Amino acid sequence: MPEPAQRASDDDRDTVLRALEWHTAVGRLNLDEFDQRSTAALAAVTLDDLAGLTADLPELPDEPASPVEPASHTRHLALLFVIAFVTLAVLVAMMLLHP
C-alpha cells in the first residue's frame, strides 16, 4: 500500500472523481457536496488528501462483468448477414442475366 504522503497521480484523482460521481448518482452526496469534493480532488496533491474525500463513504461495489451476448444472438446476426448476402448475390445475378 502506498504511503499517504505520496503524491497523487492523475489516475488517483480520476478514481476518486468516479467514486464521487457514483455516490452522487445513488444519493449519498448532493450536488453541492459533489462540487466541493470534486474541486478538492482535482486540487489534491497527496494520496492522503484524496483519501479524506471518500473516508465517510462506503466502498464501491465491484464493477459487474460486462454483459456477454448469448450465443443465440450471435447466431441470429450471422443468419441475417447470410440472408442479406444471398439476397444481394441473387439480385446481382438477375441483373447480369437479364440486362
C-alpha positions in Angstrom: 0.0 0.0 0.0 1.4 3.4 -0.9 2.4 5.9 1.7 -0.4 8.5 2.5 2.1 11.4 1.9 2.9 10.1 -1.5 2.0 12.4 -4.3 -1.3 11.6 -6.1 -1.3 10.8 -9.8 -4.0 11.9 -12.4 -5.3 8.3 -12.3 -5.7 8.5 -8.5 -7.7 11.7 -8.9 -9.8 10.2 -11.6 -10.6 7.2 -9.5 -11.8 9.4 -6.7 -13.8 11.5 -9.1 -15.6 8.4 -10.4 -16.3 7.3 -6.9 -17.8 10.7 -6.1 -19.9 10.6 -9.2 -21.2 7.2 -8.3 -22.1 8.2 -4.7 -23.8 11.3 -6.0 -25.8 9.2 -8.5 -27.1 6.9 -5.7 -27.9 9.8 -3.5 -25.2 9.8 -0.9 -23.9 13.2 -1.9 -25.9 16.2 -3.0 -24.7 18.4 -5.9 -23.1 20.9 -3.6 -21.1 18.2 -1.7 -20.1 16.7 -5.1 -18.9 20.1 -6.3 -16.9 20.8 -3.2 -15.3 17.3 -3.1 -14.6 17.1 -6.8 -12.9 20.5 -6.7 -10.8 19.3 -3.8 -10.0 16.1 -5.6 -8.7 18.0 -8.7 -6.5 20.1 -6.4 -5.3 17.2 -4.2 -1.5 16.8 -4.0 -1.2 13.7 -1.9 -3.0 10.4 -1.6 -3.9 11.4 2.0 -5.7 14.5 0.5 -7.7 12.2 -1.7 -8.5 9.6 1.0 -10.2 12.2 3.1 -12.7 13.0 0.4 -14.2 9.5 0.4 -13.5 8.4 4.0 -17.1 8.8 5.1 -18.5 6.9 2.1 -18.8 3.1 1.8 -16.6 1.2 -0.6 -17.8 1.0 -4.2 -19.2 -2.4 -5.1 -17.2 -4.4 -7.5 -17.9 -3.5 -11.1 -20.1 -6.1 -12.7 -18.6 -8.0 -15.5 -19.6 -6.7 -18.9 -22.7 -8.5 -20.2 -21.9 -11.3 -22.6 -24.1 -11.7 -25.6 -25.9 -15.0 -25.6 -24.8 -17.4 -28.4 -28.3 -17.3 -29.9 -27.9 -13.5 -30.5 -24.7 -14.1 -32.4 -26.3 -16.8 -34.5 -29.2 -14.5 -35.3 -26.8 -11.8 -36.5 -24.8 -14.3 -38.6 -28.1 -15.7 -40.1 -29.2 -12.1 -41.0 -25.9 -11.4 -42.6 -26.1 -14.6 -44.7 -29.6 -13.8 -45.8 -28.6 -10.3 -46.8 -25.6 -11.6 -48.7 -27.6 -14.3 -50.6 -30.3 -11.7 -51.5 -27.7 -9.3 -52.8 -26.0 -12.1 -54.8 -29.3 -13.1 -56.4 -30.1 -9.6 -57.3 -26.7 -9.0 -58.9 -27.1 -12.4 -60.8 -30.5 -11.4 -62.1 -29.2 -8.0 -63.3 -26.3 -9.7 -65.2 -28.5 -12.3 -66.8 -31.4 -10.0 -67.8 -29.9 -6.7 -68.8 
